[in-house]
Amino acid sequence: MSKTNIVDWKTITGFVVDSFVGYGVPRADAEICADVLLESDKRGIESHGVNRFKPVYLDRIKAGIQNPVTEFEVIKETPTTAVIDGHHGMGQVIGYKAMNMAIAKAKEYGMGMVVVRNSCHFGIAGYYTTMATEAGCIGMTGTNARPSVAPTHGVEGMFGTNPFTIGVPTDEAFDFNFDCATSITQNGKIEYYERIGEDVHPGTIIGDDGNAVEGDSGAALKKIRGGTAALTTLGGIGEELAGYKGYGFAMAVEFFSSILQDGAYGKDLDGKDENGNIRHYQLGHWFIAIDTDHFLGEDVARRKAGEICRSMRASKKAPGAERIYTAGEKEYEIRLAREGGVPINESVQKEITEVRDYLGLSQYVFPWEE
């Protein structure tokens, strides 16, 4: 297990913002990117936080396959809908602006939906549904992704981990926020397992021979990226545990992420052209906001949603189980527990130091250097 150090939120936030600026992202946009990135760590979702800061964002900017300056172009707009071209800019900035647009439309007309093409990885989908719930709206979002998940009875990565996310405002200290992939696990989590030396969890990856891939996470990642293995959908391999249900939900996300904006899908999202050269990822997103005040009111919706959540948590527990949770509760508790800062493992420490030195941000000194 690698050694972990805690970096306080003020330091890591300033460093991430300054690093994005150093790579050409305008400061206002850099602050959005940093907020989305670090919100993941605050919720305990290490697979999408600082672990991905350099390899997914900075390295892609440096490689020229992600644009640091985001051009947010409205292709078509109606009172309740909009189609956006993100022109391969920062996915967090595109997502933030798109959900704000959906919320504004919902506040005026009851519902709003915004779809995006030509975007990049936008961080945790739950960030955007939280934007909606904080505005008193039910929020939904999803995105397609590089092909790494096999359809039921298949062994080839044909679509992405395709999260289907929903947030509902409640009267509790935390809103209901269900944010998960339609695959059992995500590429980011396998990457995280590799960093901390944890093996693949059985049943989450299928090899091209039809058998489950187990063991070393780094070796499994190489197989996925080499096309000899793929992630499995929710329900797992085959139909016995209803893997076809995860497959169906993944397809729904793929449709929402491509057909409404004539966007790329499937194999065209692998970041490679016909000659194998790297290129923009061309991801598609969608954002929906439903304003509760256009129904019986935000107070009514929050109270009822809270009642439903509390009834679930108060139900009979399985033998040995301490608690029943509702979505968003664990993340809320982790957020409280991490008030002191973000835990950063050794491999990410090296990346952060490398970025700091490359950009000459000598004002930042980290705990592992003291």
C-alpha positions as CSV (number, residue, x, y, z in Angstrom):
1,M,0.0,0.0,0.0
2,S,1.4,3.4,-1.0
3,K,2.0,6.1,1.6
4,T,-0.7,8.8,1.8
5,N,-0.4,12.4,2.8
6,I,-3.2,14.9,3.6
7,V,-3.1,18.3,1.7
8,D,-5.4,21.0,3.1
9,W,-8.1,22.2,0.8
10,K,-6.8,25.7,0.4
11,T,-3.4,24.5,-0.7
12,I,-4.6,21.9,-3.2
13,T,-7.3,24.2,-4.6
14,G,-4.9,27.0,-5.2
15,F,-2.4,24.6,-6.8
16,V,-4.9,23.0,-9.1
17,V,-6.3,26.4,-10.2
18,D,-2.8,27.8,-10.8
19,S,-1.8,24.6,-12.7
20,F,-4.8,24.8,-15.0
21,V,-4.0,28.4,-15.7
22,G,-0.4,27.4,-16.3
23,Y,-1.6,25.1,-19.0
24,G,-3.6,27.9,-20.7
25,V,-7.0,27.6,-19.1
26,P,-8.5,31.0,-18.3
27,R,-8.6,31.6,-14.5
28,A,-12.4,31.7,-14.2
29,D,-12.6,28.4,-16.1
30,A,-9.8,27.0,-14.1
31,E,-11.7,27.7,-10.9
32,I,-14.7,25.7,-12.3
33,C,-12.4,22.8,-13.3
34,A,-10.8,22.7,-9.9
35,D,-14.1,22.8,-8.1
36,V,-15.5,19.9,-10.1
37,L,-12.3,17.9,-9.7
38,L,-11.9,18.4,-6.0
39,E,-15.6,17.9,-5.3
40,S,-15.0,14.3,-6.3
41,D,-12.3,14.0,-3.6
42,K,-14.5,15.7,-1.0
43,R,-17.1,13.0,-1.7
44,G,-14.6,10.2,-1.5
45,I,-14.7,9.4,-5.2
46,E,-10.9,9.1,-5.6
47,S,-11.2,7.7,-9.1
48,H,-12.3,11.1,-10.5
49,G,-10.3,13.5,-8.3
50,V,-6.7,14.5,-8.1
51,N,-5.8,11.0,-9.3
52,R,-6.9,12.1,-12.8
53,F,-5.7,15.7,-12.6
54,K,-2.5,15.2,-14.7
55,P,-3.1,12.2,-16.9
56,V,-6.7,13.0,-18.0
57,Y,-6.6,16.8,-18.1
58,L,-3.1,18.3,-18.2
59,D,-1.6,15.6,-20.4
60,R,-4.4,15.9,-22.9
61,I,-4.1,19.6,-23.1
62,K,-0.3,19.2,-23.6
63,A,-1.0,16.6,-26.3
64,G,-3.3,18.9,-28.2
65,I,-6.4,16.7,-27.9
66,Q,-8.2,19.0,-25.4
67,N,-8.5,22.7,-25.8
68,P,-7.7,24.8,-22.7
69,V,-9.9,27.7,-23.9
70,T,-13.5,26.5,-24.1
71,E,-15.7,27.7,-27.0
72,F,-19.3,27.1,-25.8
73,E,-21.3,27.4,-29.0
74,V,-25.2,27.3,-29.1
75,I,-26.1,25.4,-32.2
76,K,-29.9,25.4,-31.7
77,E,-32.1,26.7,-28.9
78,T,-35.8,26.7,-28.0
79,P,-37.4,27.9,-24.7
80,T,-36.9,24.5,-23.1
81,T,-34.0,22.9,-25.0
82,A,-30.6,23.7,-26.4
83,V,-27.9,21.9,-28.5
84,I,-24.3,22.9,-27.7
85,D,-21.0,22.3,-29.5
86,G,-18.2,22.3,-26.9
87,H,-15.4,22.4,-29.6
88,H,-13.3,20.0,-27.5
89,G,-12.9,22.4,-24.6
90,M,-12.8,21.7,-20.9
91,G,-15.6,19.3,-20.1
92,Q,-16.2,20.7,-16.6
93,V,-16.7,24.2,-18.0
94,I,-19.0,22.8,-20.7
95,G,-21.0,20.8,-18.2
96,Y,-21.3,23.7,-15.7
97,K,-22.6,26.1,-18.3
98,A,-24.9,23.5,-19.9
99,M,-26.5,22.5,-16.6
100,N,-26.9,26.2,-15.6
101,M,-28.7,26.7,-18.9
102,A,-31.0,23.7,-18.3
103,I,-31.8,25.0,-14.8
104,A,-32.6,28.5,-16.1
105,K,-35.0,27.0,-18.6
106,A,-36.6,24.8,-16.0
107,K,-37.1,27.8,-13.7
108,E,-39.0,29.6,-16.4
109,Y,-40.8,26.8,-18.2
110,G,-40.8,23.9,-15.7
111,M,-38.3,21.7,-17.5
112,G,-35.1,22.2,-19.4
113,M,-32.8,19.9,-21.4
114,V,-29.4,20.7,-22.9
115,V,-27.4,18.3,-25.0
116,V,-23.7,18.7,-25.8
117,R,-21.4,17.3,-28.5
118,N,-17.6,17.5,-29.0
119,S,-16.8,17.7,-25.3
120,C,-14.2,16.0,-23.1
121,H,-14.3,14.2,-19.7
122,F,-16.5,16.3,-17.4
123,G,-15.6,14.9,-14.0
124,I,-18.2,13.4,-11.7
125,A,-21.7,13.5,-13.1
126,G,-23.1,14.1,-9.6
127,Y,-21.6,17.6,-9.5
128,Y,-24.1,18.7,-12.1
129,T,-27.1,17.0,-10.5
130,T,-26.1,18.8,-7.2
131,M,-26.3,22.1,-9.1
132,A,-29.9,21.2,-9.9
133,T,-30.9,20.1,-6.4
134,E,-29.4,23.2,-4.9
135,A,-31.7,25.2,-7.2
136,G,-34.7,23.2,-6.1
137,C,-34.8,21.1,-9.2
138,I,-34.7,17.4,-9.9
139,G,-31.6,17.0,-12.0
140,M,-30.4,14.2,-14.4
141,T,-27.3,13.9,-16.5
142,G,-25.2,11.4,-18.4
143,T,-22.3,11.1,-20.8
144,N,-20.9,8.6,-23.2
145,A,-17.2,7.7,-23.0
146,R,-14.4,5.9,-24.6
147,P,-15.5,2.3,-25.6
148,S,-14.4,-0.1,-22.9
149,V,-17.6,-1.9,-21.9
150,A,-19.0,-5.0,-23.7
151,P,-22.7,-5.6,-24.5
152,T,-24.3,-8.7,-22.9
153,H,-22.9,-11.9,-24.6
154,G,-20.1,-9.8,-26.1
155,V,-16.4,-9.5,-25.3
156,E,-15.6,-6.3,-27.2
157,G,-15.6,-2.8,-25.7
158,M,-18.3,-1.1,-27.7
159,F,-19.5,1.8,-25.4
160,G,-18.4,3.6,-22.4
161,T,-19.1,3.4,-18.7
162,N,-22.0,5.8,-19.5
163,P,-23.2,7.1,-16.1
164,F,-26.9,7.7,-15.6
165,T,-27.2,10.2,-12.7
166,I,-30.2,11.6,-10.9
167,G,-30.4,14.2,-8.0
168,V,-33.6,14.9,-6.0
169,P,-33.8,17.8,-3.5
170,T,-34.7,16.7,0.1
171,D,-35.3,18.4,3.4
172,E,-32.2,16.7,4.9
173,A,-28.7,17.9,5.3
174,F,-27.9,16.2,2.0
175,D,-29.9,15.7,-1.1
176,F,-30.5,12.4,-2.8
177,N,-27.8,12.0,-5.4
178,F,-27.4,8.8,-7.3
179,D,-24.3,8.9,-9.4
180,C,-23.0,5.7,-10.9
181,A,-21.8,4.1,-14.1
182,T,-23.9,1.6,-16.0
183,S,-20.9,-0.8,-15.9
184,I,-20.0,-2.5,-12.6
185,T,-16.9,-0.4,-12.3
186,Q,-15.2,2.3,-14.2
187,N,-11.8,2.7,-16.0
188,G,-10.9,5.4,-13.4
189,K,-11.4,2.9,-10.5
190,I,-9.2,0.3,-12.2
191,E,-6.6,3.0,-12.7
192,Y,-7.0,3.8,-9.0
193,Y,-6.6,0.2,-8.0
194,E,-3.4,0.0,-10.0
195,R,-2.1,3.1,-8.2
196,I,-2.8,1.6,-4.7
197,G,-1.8,-2.0,-5.6
198,E,-5.3,-3.5,-5.4
199,D,-6.3,-6.4,-7.6
200,V,-9.3,-6.5,-10.0
201,H,-12.6,-7.3,-8.4
202,P,-13.9,-10.7,-9.8
203,G,-16.6,-10.4,-12.5
204,T,-15.9,-6.8,-13.4
205,I,-13.9,-7.5,-16.5
206,I,-14.4,-10.1,-19.3
207,G,-11.6,-11.3,-21.5
208,D,-11.9,-12.0,-25.2
209,D,-12.1,-15.7,-24.4
210,G,-15.3,-15.1,-22.5
211,N,-13.8,-15.7,-19.0
212,A,-13.6,-13.2,-16.2
213,V,-10.3,-11.3,-15.9
214,E,-8.8,-11.3,-12.4
215,G,-5.6,-10.4,-10.7
216,D,-3.3,-7.5,-11.3
217,S,-5.2,-4.2,-12.1
218,G,-2.3,-2.8,-14.3
219,A,-2.3,-6.0,-16.4
220,A,-6.1,-5.8,-16.7
221,L,-5.9,-2.1,-17.9
222,K,-3.5,-3.1,-20.6
223,K,-5.9,-5.8,-21.8
224,I,-8.8,-3.3,-21.9
225,R,-6.7,-0.7,-23.8
226,G,-5.3,-3.4,-26.1
227,G,-8.8,-4.6,-27.0
228,T,-8.4,-8.1,-25.5
229,A,-10.7,-7.4,-22.5
230,A,-13.7,-5.2,-21.6
231,L,-15.6,-4.0,-18.6
232,T,-18.9,-5.7,-17.8
233,T,-22.3,-4.0,-17.5
234,L,-24.3,-3.8,-14.2
235,G,-25.4,-7.4,-13.6
236,G,-22.2,-8.8,-14.8
237,I,-21.3,-11.5,-17.4
238,G,-24.3,-13.1,-19.2
239,E,-28.0,-12.9,-18.2
240,E,-28.1,-14.9,-15.0
241,L,-27.8,-11.8,-12.8
242,A,-29.5,-9.5,-15.4
243,G,-26.4,-8.0,-17.1
244,Y,-28.8,-7.1,-19.9
245,K,-30.3,-4.5,-17.7
246,G,-27.1,-2.6,-17.3
247,Y,-26.6,-3.0,-21.1
248,G,-30.0,-1.4,-21.7
249,F,-29.4,1.5,-19.4
250,A,-26.0,2.1,-21.0
251,M,-27.6,2.2,-24.4
252,A,-30.1,4.7,-23.2
253,V,-27.3,7.0,-22.1
254,E,-25.6,6.4,-25.5
255,F,-28.7,7.5,-27.3
256,F,-29.2,10.6,-25.1
257,S,-25.5,11.5,-25.6
258,S,-25.5,11.3,-29.4
259,I,-28.8,11.2,-31.3
260,L,-30.2,14.5,-30.1
261,Q,-27.1,16.5,-31.2
262,D,-25.8,14.2,-34.0
263,G,-22.7,13.4,-31.9
264,A,-20.1,10.7,-32.1
265,Y,-20.7,7.3,-30.3
266,G,-19.2,4.0,-29.6
267,K,-15.8,3.2,-31.3
268,D,-15.5,6.8,-32.6
269,L,-14.9,7.9,-29.0
270,D,-11.7,5.9,-28.6
271,G,-9.5,9.0,-29.1
272,K,-7.8,7.5,-32.2
273,D,-8.2,8.3,-35.9
274,E,-8.2,5.7,-38.7
275,N,-4.4,5.7,-38.7
276,G,-4.1,5.2,-34.9
277,N,-3.1,8.7,-34.1
278,I,-4.5,10.4,-31.0
279,R,-7.3,12.9,-31.6
280,H,-10.1,14.7,-29.6
281,Y,-12.5,12.3,-27.7
282,Q,-15.7,14.0,-29.1
283,L,-17.8,13.0,-26.1
284,G,-21.5,13.8,-25.8
285,H,-23.4,14.9,-22.6
286,W,-27.0,15.6,-21.7
287,F,-28.5,17.6,-18.8
288,I,-32.1,17.7,-17.6
289,A,-33.6,20.0,-14.9
290,I,-37.2,19.7,-13.6
291,D,-38.3,22.6,-11.4
292,T,-40.3,21.5,-8.4
293,D,-42.0,24.9,-8.1
294,H,-43.8,24.2,-11.3
295,F,-45.5,21.3,-9.6
296,L,-46.7,21.5,-6.0
297,G,-43.6,23.4,-4.8
298,E,-40.1,22.9,-3.6
299,D,-41.0,22.6,0.1
300,V,-43.5,19.8,-0.7
301,A,-41.0,18.0,-2.9
302,R,-38.2,18.3,-0.4
303,R,-40.4,17.0,2.4
304,K,-41.8,14.1,0.5
305,A,-38.4,13.1,-0.8
306,G,-36.9,13.3,2.7
307,E,-39.8,11.1,4.0
308,I,-39.1,8.5,1.4
309,C,-35.4,8.4,2.1
310,R,-36.0,8.2,5.9
311,S,-38.5,5.3,5.4
312,M,-35.8,3.4,3.5
313,R,-33.2,3.9,6.1
314,A,-35.6,2.9,8.9
315,S,-36.6,-0.4,7.3
316,K,-35.6,-3.8,8.6
317,K,-31.8,-4.5,8.2
318,A,-30.1,-7.7,7.1
319,P,-28.4,-9.7,9.8
320,G,-25.1,-8.1,10.6
321,A,-25.8,-4.9,8.7
322,E,-25.3,-1.7,10.8
323,R,-27.1,0.8,8.5
324,I,-29.2,1.2,5.4
325,Y,-28.0,4.2,3.3
326,T,-29.7,6.4,0.7
327,A,-27.7,7.9,-2.2
328,G,-25.6,10.9,-1.2
329,E,-25.4,10.0,2.4
330,K,-22.0,8.3,2.4
331,E,-20.6,11.1,0.3
332,Y,-22.0,13.6,2.8
333,E,-20.3,11.8,5.7
334,I,-17.0,11.5,3.9
335,R,-17.2,15.2,3.2
336,L,-17.5,16.0,6.9
337,A,-14.7,13.6,7.7
338,R,-12.4,15.2,5.2
339,E,-12.6,18.8,6.4
340,G,-8.9,18.8,7.0
341,G,-7.9,18.1,3.4
342,V,-7.5,15.5,0.6
343,P,-5.6,12.3,0.9
344,I,-3.0,11.9,-1.8
345,N,-1.1,8.7,-2.5
346,E,2.6,8.4,-3.5
347,S,2.1,8.1,-7.3
348,V,-0.1,11.2,-7.4
349,Q,2.3,13.0,-5.1
350,K,5.0,12.5,-7.8
351,E,2.7,13.8,-10.5
352,I,1.9,16.9,-8.4
353,T,5.5,17.6,-7.7
354,E,6.3,17.2,-11.4
355,V,3.6,19.7,-12.5
356,R,4.7,22.1,-9.8
357,D,8.3,22.1,-10.9
358,Y,7.3,22.2,-14.6
359,L,5.2,25.3,-14.1
360,G,7.6,26.9,-11.6
361,L,4.9,27.2,-8.9
362,S,7.5,27.3,-6.2
363,Q,5.1,28.8,-3.7
364,Y,3.6,25.4,-3.1
365,V,5.3,23.1,-0.6
366,F,3.6,19.8,0.1
367,P,3.5,17.6,3.2
368,W,5.6,14.8,1.6
369,E,8.4,17.3,1.2
370,E,8.5,18.5,4.8
